[in-house]
Amino acid sequence: MIVMIVVSLLFLALLVVGLVYLIRYLGVSGAAVKSAAEDPLEIARKRYARGEITKEQYEELKKDLM
């Protein structure tokens, strides 16, 4: 009887610890994605460098973003 109570409490504790780790993992990964987002001006620079936009378009974007 006591063994079953101890095993049940250990299982419950493991379940709670697992949920805490899952929540922390999801929270950290969401923050990492947000912090990894590029600056809009950097995106415009890269698009200009790849030839996706003209110099005039780049200058206009740069003016709007600053």
Backbone hydrogen bonds, N-H to C=O, Kabsch-Sander energy under -0.5 kcal/mol:
donor,donor_aa,acceptor,acceptor_aa,energy
5,I,1,M,-1.6
6,V,2,I,-2.5
7,V,3,V,-2.6
8,S,4,M,-2.3
9,L,5,I,-2.4
10,L,6,V,-2.4
11,F,7,V,-2.4
12,L,8,S,-2.4
13,A,9,L,-2.6
14,L,10,L,-2.5
15,L,11,F,-2.2
16,V,12,L,-2.3
17,V,13,A,-2.5
18,G,14,L,-2.5
19,L,15,L,-2.2
20,V,16,V,-2.4
21,Y,17,V,-2.4
22,L,18,G,-2.2
23,I,19,L,-2.6
24,R,20,V,-2.6
25,Y,21,Y,-2.6
26,L,22,L,-2.4
27,G,23,I,-2.2
28,V,24,R,-2.7
29,S,25,Y,-2.5
30,G,26,L,-1.7
31,A,27,G,-1.8
32,A,28,V,-2.4
33,V,29,S,-1.9
34,K,30,G,-1.8
35,S,31,A,-2.5
36,A,32,A,-1.4
37,A,34,K,-1.0
43,I,39,D,-1.9
44,A,40,P,-2.2
45,R,41,L,-2.3
46,K,42,E,-2.3
47,R,43,I,-2.5
48,Y,44,A,-2.4
49,A,45,R,-2.6
50,R,46,K,-2.0
51,G,48,Y,-0.9
52,E,47,R,-2.6
53,I,47,R,-0.8
58,Y,54,T,-2.4
59,E,55,K,-2.8
60,E,56,E,-2.2
61,L,57,Q,-2.6
62,K,58,Y,-2.9
63,K,59,E,-2.4
64,D,60,E,-2.4
65,L,61,L,-2.4
66,M,62,K,-1.3
